[in-house]
Amino acid sequence: MKKFGIFAAALLIQAAALADTIVAPGDTFVSVPLTFKSTTGTGSLPFWNNYSLDGGNLNGGDFLTGSNPVMGLTNYLGTAGNFGSYLSTGGLEPDSPASFSLLQSAVTASVTLLYTNAAANIGPTGTEIGLYNVQDPSQKVVLFGHGTLNNSNPFSFGIINNNLTPQTPFSVNTWADYGIYANTCGYNSDGSSYCDTYYSNDGLDQSSESARQHFAVFENPQDPLTYYIAFEDGRGVNGTELYGDYNDAIFRIHTTQDTTIHTDVVATPEPATFSILGLGLVGLGLLRRSRLSK
């Protein structure tokens, strides 16, 4: 009995993993200045580099670069003295992007809460953060529900929640393009309360906040699958924080895609079988010639 060899046997080829990409027309990722702490609170760029009502240098950049021992010494954004990058207009102040979203190319995403520090996080009406469909902002997925960003003492320099993930990885392929939103409540100077929803496209915010970005985006160039989001819940301009300290909630979004390619199994004859087939074809040719000559 003749045997057939296997030409390609269920090869598994692991291609490079893809991440969801930031879409921000006209904006770019620029390096976090190594000397940013020397300009904290001066109103110069980076736009997130402001003083905090929680204490001097306690903004989101301090936490993510590990520059302040009060907030932790983990540098999430770089290696060997590098502080990574943040999304910027690339120009003069204010250098915050007006709009950004994420273009979906991944299959799942994991979100990890890293740090919280805001009185507005507390209680059943506390800040809610999630994702929205850019094509229809009314469609939302909640990442952190009201009360889950709790900070029992807003003057305790924050709660560092390293690697605390409140949910399992979730599908991100529902929408082709998605943004980040936050719904937060607070009090006006006259004592009245308000609840606002802020979007990573600040054009969707209420008119008083439509020219201000409440989300700062950071990345480690060595880890292109991951973005870090630092949220500011403050309204308007504050005498101490200016446009905010961006440490009210800091979380990481890690997106992945399995691009394994499965090739088909193809059966091909062994060399000996080729010889037999060749002899058979020669015989058929001779038979045909014999018939034609009669």
N, C-alpha and C positions, 0 to 999 in steps of 0.2 A: 504494500500500500504506500503510495507516494505521500510525502508530507509537504505542507506549505509553511514557509517561513513567515515571520512577522516583520513588516516593513516599518510601521510606526505603532508602538504599543502604548496607548493612553498616556502620552507625555503631558506632564504638568509644568507649565512655564509660569513662574511668578513674575509678573511685570511690576513696575514701580507703583506704589500706592499713590493715589491722588487725594488731594484735600479740596474742600470747598475754597474758592478764591474770593478775596475781597474785591468788590466792584465799587469804585469811588472815582468817577470821572474828574480828571484834573488834579487829583490828589496822589500822593505817593508815600511810601514808607521812608522815613528819614531816621538817622541814628539819634538815639538818646544822647545828648551831650554828656561827656564824662564829668563836666563841671556843673551840671544842672543844679546841684545843691547850693552852689554859691550865688545863684540868681533866684532862688525860691522866694516867692512873694513879691517880686519886683514888677510883675505884670508883663514880663517879656516871655518869649517862647521858651520851652514848650507850654502850650495852653493849659495843661493840667498841673503845671509846676507852681502851685500856690500854697500859701500857709493854710493851716487848718485850725478850726475852732477847737479841735481835740488836742492841739498842741502843735508847736512849730512845724518842723519838717515831717509831717505825717500824711503826705498825699499818696495817691496811687503809685506814682513813680518810685517813691521811697520804698514802698513795700515790694514791688515787682523786681526792683534791682537789688534788693537786700542791703540797701544803703543805711537803714536805720535799725539798730538792734532792738528797739522797742517794738518794731513791727515784724521782726524776724530777719534772718541773715541769708535767706535763700535768694539767689539771683536767678529768676525764672527766664530772663531775657537774653543772657549772653554767657560767654566763657572768657577766661583769661583777661579780665578787666573790661570786657565789652559789655555795654548795657543794652544791646539789642536795638530795636526800632519801634517807632510809633507812626500811626497814620497822620499825615499833615498835609496842608496845602503846599508845603515846600517853600512858602514865602514868609513875609513878615507877620507879626502878630495882628489880629488873632490868627493863629495858624491851624485852627481846628477845622476838620472837614465838615462841610455842610450836610453831606449825605454819604452813607455807605451801606452796602448790603453784601450778602454772601451768595455767590453763584453756586448752585448745587451741582456737585459732581461725585460726592461721596454717597455711601450707602447708609452708614450710621454715624452717630456723633455721641461723644461722652462729654458731659458738662460737670466740672468739679468746682465747688465753692471754695475759695481760698481765703477770703477775708471779708468781714462786715464791720461797719462802724457808723451807725446812724440811728438817731432816735425814731426816725420815720419808719424803721423796720419793725417796730414793736407792735404786737397785737393783731387782731383779726383784720384790721384795715391797713396793716403794714404793707410795705412795698412788695409788689408782684413783678417779676421779671420773666420774659419769655421771648418767643419768636413770632413774627407775623409774616404773612404772605405779601410780598411787595405788590403783586397785582391786585390784591384785595386785602387791605390792612385789617379788615374786620375779622379775618381768619387768623386765629392765634393758637399757639401751643405754649402752655405754661411750663417754665423751667423751675422757678422758685415761687411757690404760692405765698399768699398773704400769711405772715406769721412764721414762715420758715427761715427768714433772714434775721431772726430775733437777736437783738443785742440788749441784754438786761441792764447794762450800764453804759450809756453812750459816752461817758467820760472816762472809760477804763482803757482807752487807747485801742479799742477794737477787740474783736474775737477772731483769732487766727484759726481758720478751719482747714488746715492743710489736708488735702486728699479726702475731704468729706464730700461724697457724691450722693445726693438725695434720691437718685433714680438710676435705673439701668440705662445703657445706651439706647437711643431712640432713633427711629427712622427719620431721615432728613430729606427723603426724595419725594415728599408730597408736593413741594413747591419748587419751581425751577430757580427762583430768586427769593431769598428771605432776609428779613432784617431783624433787629433787636428792639424790643420795647420794654418800658417800665411804667407801671402805674403806681403812683406814690401820693400820699396825703400829708398835709402839714397845716401850719397856721400862718395867716397873714399878720402884718404888723398891728392891725386893729383887733386881733384876737379871733377873727372869723376863720373858719377852716376851708380847705380846698382839697380837691383830688385831681391831679393832672396825669395825663399819659404822655410820655416822651418816646420818640421814635429815633432810630439811627438815621432816618431821613428827617432832619429837623424841620423841613417844610410841612410836615404833618402835625407838628406841635401847635398848640394854641398860639395866637399871634404874639403874645408877650415873650414867648420862648422860641419863636420860629427862626431866629438868627443865632441860636446857641446850640452847640452839640453837647448832649448829656452823657455821651459814651466815648471813652478814649480806647483806641485799639492798639495793642502792642503785639509784637512777635519776636521770637528768637529765630534769626536767620538760619540757624543750624537745625531748626525743627519746623519745617514748613507745613506740617500737618496741624499745627496748633496756633490758636490766637488767644490773647488775654484781653478781657474786657473789664474796664474800670468805669463804674457808674457814679454819676453825681446827681443827687436828688434835689439839690437846692434850686430855689426859684430866684431869678434876677441876680443882681450883683450884691455881694456882701462886702462890708468894709474890711474884713479880715481875709476871707477866702476868695475875694474877687468873684470869679466865675466857678469856684468850687475846688474841693480837694480831691475829688474823684476816688474816694476810698469808701463810699457808702456800701458798695458791694463790688467785689472783685472776683471774677470767675474765669475759668479756662474752658475753651471749646476745642476739643480734639476730634477731628473728622477723619474717617478712614474709608477706603474702598478696596474690596477684594477684586483684583484684576487677573485672577488665575485663568489661564487659557487652557482649555481641554481639547487636545487634538483627537481626530477620529482614528480608530484602529483600522488599518488597511492591510489586507492579506495579499502577499505576493508569492509567486512560485519560487522554489529553490532552483539553483543552477541546473541540477540534474533534470528537473521537470522541463526547463527550457529546451534541453536537448531532445527530449521525447517529443515535445510539441513541434520542434523544427523538423524532425524526421517525418512526422505525420503530415506536415504541410508539403514537404517535398514529394511524398507519396501521392498526395492529392493532385499535385501539379502534373506528375507523370501520367496519372490515370486520365486526366483531362486531355493531355496531348495525344494519348493513344486513341481516344474516342474521336478527336478532331481529324486524325489522319485516315480514319476508315471511310 
